[in-house]
Amino acid sequence: MPLESRLYICSEFHSHRTDANLIVYTAGPVTDYGATTVQWMRNRRPRYKNTPLLEIERPSASYIVDMEPPSGRLASAAESIPAKALHSSLNKAKHPINVVKWTPEGRRLLTGSTSGEFTLWNGMGFNFETIMQAHESAIRSVAYTHTDDWLLSADQNGIVKYWQTNFNNVKEIQAHNEAVRGLAIAPTDAKFVTCADDTTLKIWDFATSTEESTLTGHGWEVKSVDWHPQKGLLVSGSKDHQVKLWDPRTGRCLTSLHAHKNPISKVLFEPVQGTLLATCARDHTARILDLRMMRDVLLLKGHEKDVITMVWHPLHKNLLSTGGVDGSINHYLLDEQNQPPGIAPSTSPYDSKDPKEEPAQTIYPAHSIPYAHDFTVWTLDWHPLGHLLASGSNDRVTRFWTRPRPGDTAVFNDRYHIGQAAAEAQGTYDRGQGRRQMKEEEEQEAEDEAEGLVDQKMPSKNTAQTLIPPGLTLPGINPQPDGMSSALPGIGGVPPPPNLPAGIPPPPIPSVGGVPPPLPGFPGFDLNVFAAMDKDRAQSLQNLIASGQLPPPPIPPPPGGANGHHGFPPLPPNFTFPPGIPPPLPASITSGMIPPGYPGFPPPPPPPPPPTTTTTTATTMTNMSGTGISSSNGGPVGGADSNVGGGNGGVRKRAPLPSQQESLKAEMRKGQYRRQR
């Protein structure tokens, strides 16, 4: 809201590290709408006689404190036009953004990409919060219920998923066999409708997820659908150039409107009064239809290429924003023509003596941002309070827009309005500084994402250590090379050996009697040590030792060492060890530093057993009320806990997600899930 960029009272600082000890803080854009909203609510009182009016905003920085939220000036939509770019948000793994959606309370922005990922961005500081893999294919549409309790999302494979507000996936259904292009929920939240590339619309019961009716009549792919905000009325737009109105109760097509001569991109009912219908198409125009007259009354021009998306302002019924395939964003005031010089004004059908025959009035943009994005603008969405506009584009950027503050005139000469080359020529944009700033922002987002990401890799099913020595393979047994699994059936693992310094041999291999067999070629070697096994197996073991496939056992120390311990005789001059024999201890290691398990010393103590419990699903995302996501419902998909204080070295693990059917039954027992009516 106009205090969309309340930088003068509340500033947020993003940090980035330059070395191990120094942290540099750079100011970033922040929206703190609390100050102006509180001031407006405090001064909002009946205007009795002789009561002075509030101060009127003027184009000066000193009047910033008098900025009012859109709810305080419903009749002045021009003051809510978002012409200023506040921030550009990028994921570490960049993908085109198909969907942007503000959470119902406006604390966060949810984006859906072609990779099937949900990303949450902070609604005030615009920094990264968390990311999760929501779908296996591109996300095409999302919608919140009117009670703000549930989220529905649809993807390229025709799957629709139910999500709780903490992004716990409760249910999923195969709604269509082809890509779902649109999704809308009834005002009562009892039903919802989907449209897809299979030329059909389907009406579903929300509680039971059962299909109630299939609406047929379009001759090509259905690209958009919307449910009237108060009435039982559906509208759909298709690639066959038709806009159809439907009765959801009977499934009957009420009428077909031929307002465009190109494929329809999007259809939307006006949310405040519900008497207008907006449509946009690939004929470079958008149209406003009056449902009471059942005809188009306004023709919106100004785009040089196809119009892809649009959105109504949540509070101002006469403000409509559109996004084009060339990356431009236009804002229209439906009660102002704003015709360019040299073009005569046109008459509105409302003012004509013959409204049925009067052509639609032409409206031009009240404000245009021709270089808002580098590529196609796929999606737009307003903040619930109406002070911020979010846009998602094929250039993989999520951008936040707001109205300029009083006295801020440089915004109209930035690179989004006049282009990058012209901005550089005027000195309002520095390519090098822009790259540095973008790099810093990307590094900050990557750091935030690294901190917010959770390990979605499941641990090995069998954490036992293999009993097969390194380099030795047995016929028909192929252990995994991860060092964490045993290929021997019915045999558990043993603790891994301690990490020894370089040059120190491993502990001796235990054998019968505790005396390891000596090596061939050394004093004391005798084949009698293999008397317990047959000659073929003994010879095979010798061959493995000689070939190096099996590590040789350590050299047995002769008896009679110093202090009653076993000692090693001195080696002859110029003696070299045979291949495969470990070298002696380094001179820097004294007898007191020899690790346990070395020949002549007691064996090492066994390490503690590995933990047997697995942590529950993580709650790295903050819940929608601002405190923290409850882990009782399983947390986000792929969540994990960092085992804080668990002595596990910060290794993140994840428990299996709860059953969708059990979660659904639990919610129904609580009465939070609507039952079939």
N, C-alpha and C positions, 0 to 999 in steps of 0.2 A: 504494500500500500504505500502509497506515498510514503511512507517512510521506508519505502522499499530500500533505499540506500541510506539509512540513517547512520551514515558514517561519522557524522559530526558529534553524535552522542555515544554511540556504541560501535567500536571497531573490533574486528576479529583479526588476529595475527596468525599467519601460517608460518611454521618454522621449517627450516631446512638446514641440515648439517653441512658444514664446510670442512671440519676435521673432527678429531676425536673429542675435543674439549670445547669447541666454539659452536654455538648455535646462533644463526642469524634469523631474525624475525622480520618478515615482510608483511605489510598491511594488505589485507584482502578484502573484497567486497562483502558486506554483511547487510542483512535486512533485519532491523529491529523495529517491528511495527507496534510494539507495546506502548512506547511513549506517546505517539500521536493518537493511538486508539484510546488510551486511558484519558488523555486530555480531552478528546472529543466526547467521550462518555461523561466525563465530569462536567463539561460545559453544556451538555445536551439537556436543556430544561425548557419548559414552556416559555414562549416569548410573550411575557405579560407587557402591559403598557409601560413605556419608558425603560424597558430593559434593553441595554445596548446589545447590538448584534456582535457576533464573533468577527474577529479581524479577517478581512478578505485577503487571500493570497495575492501577492504581486511578484513580478519577475525580478526578485532580488533575493540574495542569499539570506538576508536577515529574516525573511518570511518562511524559512524552512520549518521553523518550529510550529507554524500555523497550518502545516499540511494536514489534510483530513483523509481518513480512509474512504474508499469508494462507497461504503455504506452510509457515510455522512453526507454524500453529495450524489444521490442517485440520479438527479436530473442533469448532471454535468459529466457526461461520458467522455468528453474531450480531455478532461484532466486525468483520465485513466489510460490513455493511449501509451503503450509501452514502447518508447522510442530508444531507450538506453540499454545497451548490452552490459550486463553486470558481470557475468562469469561464463566461461566455457569449461565444461567438465568432460574429461576423457577417461575411459577405462585403460588399464594397462594392456589388455588384449583388446584391440580396437575392432569393433564390428558396427555395421549400420544400425541405427536406432529406429525401430519400427513403431514403438509405443512409448509415450510418456504419460504418466498418470500421477497426480498428487494424491497422497493419502487423505482420507476424509478430514482429519484434523489439521492438515496442512503442514505437519512437521517435516515431512520428507517427500521426496519425489521418487517415484518408481519408474524405471525405464526397462523396456524389454527389447532385446536385440535379435539379430538374425541367428545368433549362436544358441538361442534358447535360454539366455541368462537373464535373471532379474538383478538389477543394481539399484541400491538405495543411496540417494544423495541427500545431504542435510538441507533443509529448506531455508535456513538462515545463513549459514556459512558456505553452502554449496560444496562442501568437501565430501569425499567418499566415506560411506559408512559400512556397507557390506555388499557382497555379491553371492549369488547362489545359482546353481544349475536348475532351472525350473522346468524346462521342456527339452526334448531331444531334437527339436527342429525349431525353425524361426517362429517367434511369438508374433501373432497378428493382431490380437485384440485383448483388452482387459477391461473389466468393469467392476465397480464396487456396488454392493447392495445399498439401498437407501437407509437401512439401519446401521450401516458402517460396520457390520459384523463379518461379512464374507467378501471374498474377492474371487471373481471368475476370470480365467485366462484361456485363450484358444491359440492353437498353433497351426503350422503348415500341414501337419499330418491329419488334421481334423479332430484332434483331441481337445476336450474341454476339462479343465481341472478346477477343483474347489480348494480354496486356501482360506485359512483363518487369518486373523489380523497379525498373528506372529509368524505367518508364512509357514504354517504346518499344513502340508498337503493331505487333505482328508479324503478326497475322492477324485476319480477321473473317469470320464466316459468317452467313448468313440462316437462323437456327435455326427460326423460326416466322413465320407471316404476320401474327400479332397480337402484342400485348404479352407479353413474357416476364415472369412474376411471381415465379419462383423459380429458383434455381440451386444445385446441390450437386455436390461432387466426391467420388469414391470414395476410400476409405482408401489405395488403392494409387496414386492419381493417374492410373490408366490410363483411366478413364472419367469422364464427368460427365453429369448429368441436368438437363433444363430442363423447366419447366412453363409453360403459357401460357393465354391467354384462349380459345384454340381448343379447349379441353376435353381436350387431350392432354398426355402427357409423352413426352419423347424422350431416349433414351440415346445418347451420342456417344462415339466413340473420341477420346481427348484428342490423340494424336499426329497422326492423319490428319484429324481434324475431320469424320469421316464418320458419318452416322447409322446406328446399329446396329439400333435397334428403336423402335417407337412404341407407347406404352401407352395404350389407350383403355378407357373404362369409366365415366368421370365424365360426368354429364349437364349440367354447366355449367362455368363458368370455373374453372380450377385455380389457386388463390391461393397455394399454398405447397408446397414439396417439401424433403425432407431425406434424406440418405444416412446409414445407421447408421455410427457411428465405428469399429466393428470388423468388422461382418458385411456380407454381401451382402443388404441389406434396404433397401427404399425405403418412404417414407411420404409421402402427399400429402393435402392438404386442399382442398376445393372449395366453391364457392358452392352446391352442391347438398346441403350439410349433412353430407356424408360424409367420413370419414377412411379411406383405403385403404392397405393394406400390399401391396407388390409384390416379386416375385422379379426382380431385374434380369437374371438369366441367361436366363430363359425368357420374361420379359415377362408373366407370369401374375399376376393379382390374387389374393393369398392370402386376404384377408378384408376386409370392410367394417365399420367401426365407426360406430354411430349414437349418439355420445355427446352431440351438440349438436343443437339444433333450429333453428339459424340458420346463416348462411354462416360457414364456417371462415376465420379470418384468418391463422393461422400454426400450423405443426406443427414440433416440434423433438425430436430424440433427446437424452437426457441424455448429456453427453460423457465423464463419468468412468468409469462402469460400463456404461452402455448398456442398462440393464434398464428404464428408465422412458421414457415418451413424453409430452410436454406438448403440449396443444392449447388454443387460445383461439378464441373466436368472438364474434359480434355479439349474443350473448345475455347479455352483461355478466359472463360467467364464463370461467374456464379450468379445465381438467381434467388430471389426471395419470393416465396409464394404465400398468399393469404388463404388459409384454410376456409375462411368464411366466404370467400369469393371463388375459391377453387381455381385460381389463376395466378400467374406470376405478376407481381406488382413492381418489382425493382430488378434492374439488370446491373450487376456489379462488373465494371470494367477496370482495367489498370494492369493486369498481368500480360506480359508479352508471350508467355508460354502456358502450358497446361496448368490448371489449378488442381492440386492433389488433395489438400486437406483444409479444414477450417474448424473454427470453434467459436461458440457464442460466449460473451462475457457472462459470468454467473450472476451479476447484479444489474448491469446496464442492458436493457432490452434492445437498445439501438446500436450496440457496438459488436461488430463481427470482424474476426481476423482470419486471413486466408494465407496459405503457403503454396508456393508454386514449384514446378519441376526445375526451374532455374535457380532455386535457392532463395528467392525473394519472399518477403512477408509484407502483406498489405493490411491496413486497418481501415475499416469503413464505418462511418457514422451514417446510419440509414435515414436520418432526417436532414442530412446536408448533402447537396449534390457535389460540391467541390470540383466543378468542372474546370478543366485547364483553360488558359486563355484562347480565345478564338472559337470556342464551342458554346452554342446557345443553350440556355437552360431548357429542361423538358418539364412537362406537366405530369404530376402524379395522378394515377387512376382515382385516388381518393378525392381529388379536386376536380375531376372531370364530370361533365354532365352525363356522359355515357361510360361508366366504369368498365363495362364488358368489352367495349371496342377500343378503348384508349390503350395505346402501347405502354409497355412497362417503362417506368422512369429510370434513366441512366444515372448511376451513382459512381463517382470516382473516389479513389482512396483519400481519406483525410490525412493519412501518413503512410509513406512507403519506405521500406528498407530493402533496396534492391540487392544488396550483397550480404544478407543476413547469414546465409550458409553458402558453402562452395558447391553443394550439389542439392539434389531434391530434398525438400522439406516433407517428411513423411507424416509428422504428427505434431499437434499443438495441444496445450492444455493450460487452463487458467488455475491459479491458486484459489482455494475456496473463498478467501477474503477479497479476491479480485485485484490484488496489487502486483502480482508477478505472473509472467507468462513464460512457460517452458516450451522449447521446441527441440525436436529430434530430427536428425537428418541422415542422409546417405553418406555424408562426410564423416560419420562416426562421432559427431560432437553433440552433446546436450548443452543447449545455451539458455541462459536465464535473461529475461528482459523486464524492464520496469519503466515507469515514467520518469522523466528528468526532474531533478529538483529545481526549485525556483532559482533563476539566474544561471543555470547550466546551459550554455549555448554551444559549447564545443562538441557536444554529443552529435550534432547534426553534420559535423565535418569529419567524423571518424571513418574508418575503412569500411564499415558496414553500410554507410550511406553513400559515399562518393567513390568507393573502391580503394583497393590497396595502393595502386600506383598514384592516384590523385592525392590520397592522404599523405603519402611519402613526399610528394612534391610540395604540399602545403605545410609539411612539418608536423602534422597531427598524428603521424604513425611512423615509428622507426622499425624497420624490418629486423635489424639485429636485436633491438630491445624486445621486439615482439617474440622473436625466436627464443631469446633467453628466458623471457617470462613464461612462454609456453613450455620450455624445457623444465623450468622450475616447477611449474604446475604439474607437469607429467610426473616428475620425480616425486612430488608431494603426494599425488594421487597413487602412484605405485607404492610408496611407503605406507600410505593409509590402507591400501588394498592388501599389502602383504601382512599388515597387522590384523586386518579384519578377516582375511581368508582363513578358512578352516581346512584341516587335512581330511580330504574325502576318500583317501585310500584306506581300505580295510587291511588290518594286519593279517599275517599268514594264519591259516586255519590251524596249523600244527606248529607251535613255537618251540618244539623240541629240537635239540641239537643232534645232528647226525653222528652216529658212532663210527662211520667210515673215515679212516684217516685221509688227509688231503692227498690226492693223486691216486687213490685206490678205488677202483670200480668193481662191482660185483655183477655177475651175469644176471640180466633181467631186472636190475634195480638201478634206477636213475634218480638220484636225489636232486631236488631243486638247487640251483646255484645260489640261492639267497642266503645260505648258511643258517637258515632258521627252520628248516624242516627235515624230517627223517624219512627216508624211503623204506626203512625196514618196518614191515607190518607188525603191530603189537609191541613195538619197542619205543619207549619214551626217550627223550633227549637227556643229555647230561650237560651240566654247566659248561660254558665255553672256557678255555684256558685263559689264564691272566695274560694281559698284554705285557710282554717282556721287552726290554731294550734291545736295540739292534746288536747282533753278535752273541746273544745269550741263547743257548739251545733250549728247546721246550723241555718240560718235565718228562721223566722217563715213563715209558709205557708200562703199566702194571702187568705183572705176570704171576704165575704160580710161585709162591714162596717169596714174592717181593724182589727177586733177583732177575734183572733183565738179561736176555741172552747176549753174549758178546758177539762182536762182528767177525766175519771171516777175515783172516789175515792178521789177527791180533792174538797175543798170548792168552791162552785159556779158552780159545774157541773150540767147541767140540759139538759134533752133531748129536751128542747124547741129549742136548737140551731139547731136541725135537723128538725125543724118544716117545713122547706121549702121542705123537701124530704119525701117520703113515709116511713112508719115504717120499711119495709123490707130492703130498701137501708140503712136506718140509723142503723139498727141492724147489717147489713153486714159490714158497716164501723167500728162500734164498735168492732165487732169480729176481723177484720183485725188489729185494733190497739192493742187489747188485746193479740192477738197471736204473735205480733211482725212482721207481714208481711208488715205493713205500719208504718213508723216511727211516733211516737206521736208528736203532736205540742208542742211547748214550754209552760212552766207554765206561765199563765198570771199574771203580777205583780199587786198587789193591789194599789189603788190610794193613794195619800197623801204621796209620798216619799219626801226625802229631796230636797230642792230647787225647790219644785213644780214638781219634776219628780216622775215617778212611782218607787217604791222601793220594795225590797223583805223583808218579815218579817224574823226575826231570826228563825233558825230551832231549835227544841227541842234537848236536849242532847241525844247522842247515836242514832240520827235519821239516818236511811238508806233509800236511794231512792229505789222505786220499780224497778223491772227489766224493762229495756228499757228507763228509765229516765236518761238523761245525768247528769253527776256530775256537781257540781258548778265550778266556775272559780278557777284556781290555785291562791294561795296566792301571787305569784310573779307578777300577772297581776293586775295593778292598774286600777282605773276607766278611766284614760286617755288612757289606752292601749286597752280598749275593742273595738273590731272591729265593724264597721258599720253593722247594721242588727241584733244586739243582742237586746233582748226584752227591750223596753223602749227607744231605740235609733232610730234615723232615718234610713230608709232602705239604703242599699249600692247603690252607683251610678252604673248604667249599664256599663258593659265593652264595649270597642269599638267594632263595628261590624267586623266580619271576613272579610278578603280581598276577593273580588269577581273576581279579575283577576288572571289568571294563567300564570306563566312565560313561556317563550318559551323554546324550546329545548336547552339543554346545549351545550356548546362548550368546554368541558374539554380536548378534544384532540387537539393537536397543528396541524395546517394544514400543508400540504405537502410543503409549501414554507417556513415554519419555523416561521410564525407569529401567526396564530390562525385559527381554522376552522371557516369558515363563517357560522353563524347561519341562514342565509337566506334560505339555503336549508334544514334546519331541523336538521343539526348536526348528530351525530352518533345515531344509533338505541338505544333507551333507554336513550337518553341524558336527562339532567336536569340542571336547573340553581339553584344556591344556594341563589338567592334573596339577593344579597349583598346590604346592605343599605335599604332593604325593610322592616325591622322591623319584619321579620318573624322568627327570631331566627335561621336563617341558615337552615331552613327546605327546602329540595330540592323537587321541584315539576316538573312535565313534562307535556307539552301540547301535544295533539294528533299529531302524525307524519303527514306530508303532504301527500296528496293523490299521489300514484305512477303515476297515469295517468296525474294529473295536473303537477307534476314535469317533467314528460317526455315531455308534450306539451310545458312547459316553456323552457326547454332546446332546443327543436326543433325550437322554435321561435327565440332563440338567435343564432341559426346556429351552436351550439356546438355539435349537435347530427347528425351523418351521416344519410342522408335519403336513401331510397332504390334506388338502381341504376338499 
